[in-house]
Amino acid sequence: MENFTVEYFEREDGTFPAEEFILSQNIKMRAKIFRMLELLELKGNELREPYSKKISDDIYELRTKQGSDITRILYFFVVDKKNYFNKWLC
């Protein structure tokens, strides 16, 4: 299986909203989210529930639980370096 690379969406002003969200979490949640991102890089489109869930044709959520707290980060796959989404993701 091909390795996947996680890249954060960058706004025109140079900010990275998803990364900023992750860094705003407490240290335990942040560590779990980064572990989940590593798992996404390893498993790619084979990652399934309870870690990942398809929420529309092309959008997925990465689900991370720490105690009673749950974070969900939206993501999509880019195929052959073609990004079909003009804007977004946070």
N, C-alpha and C positions, 0 to 999 in steps of 0.2 A: 504494500500500500504506500502511496505517495505521502510524504510529510506535508502537513498543512502549516501555514504561518498565520498567526493572529496579528492583525494590523488594526490600530485604532483609527477611527474616522477623525479627520482633521478639518475643522471649519476654515473658512477663508481667512479669518483673523488669526489663525495659527493655534487655536485652542483645541484640546482633545477632550470633549465632554464625557465620554465613557471612562477614560482614564481618570479624569478629575473625580467622577462619581466613585470609582473604585478606591482612590486614595483618600476619599472623605469617610470611608468606613472605619470601624474600629479595627485594631490590629489583628484580632482573630478572624474576623470576617474577611479582611483584606487578604490574609494568608490563604484562606480557603478559596477565595475568588481566583487568586493567582494559580493555585493548584488546579482549579477547574479549567482555567485557560490553557495550562500545560496539557491537561487531559484532552481538551479540544484539539490542540495541535497534534497530539498522538493519534487520536481516533477519527478526527475530521467528521465527515458526514456519516460515520458509523456510530457516533455517540448518541445514545438513546436515554430515555427516562430511567431513572429519576434526574439525571444530570442535564439533559437537553430535551426540549420539546418543540415540535413544529407548530407554529401558530398561524401560518398562512402558507401560500404556495412557496414563497421564497424567504420567509422570515422565521427565525428560530429564537428560542430563549434559552440562555444558559442559566440553570437554577442552582443556587448555592444556599445551603442552610447552615446556620450557626446557632445552636440552641433553639430558641423560638423565633429567631429572625430569619427571614428569607429574602435574598436579592435575586432579581431577574435582569439579565443583561441581554438585549436584543442583538442578534447578529445575522449575517447572511454570508453566502459563499460567492466568491468571484471565480469564474471559470475562464481559463485562458487569458487572464489579465483583462477581461471585459467586465466592467462594472456596470450593471444595468440600472443602478440607483444613482440618480443625479445628485441627490442631497441626502444627508442625514446622519445618522444613527446615534442615538443616545438613550 
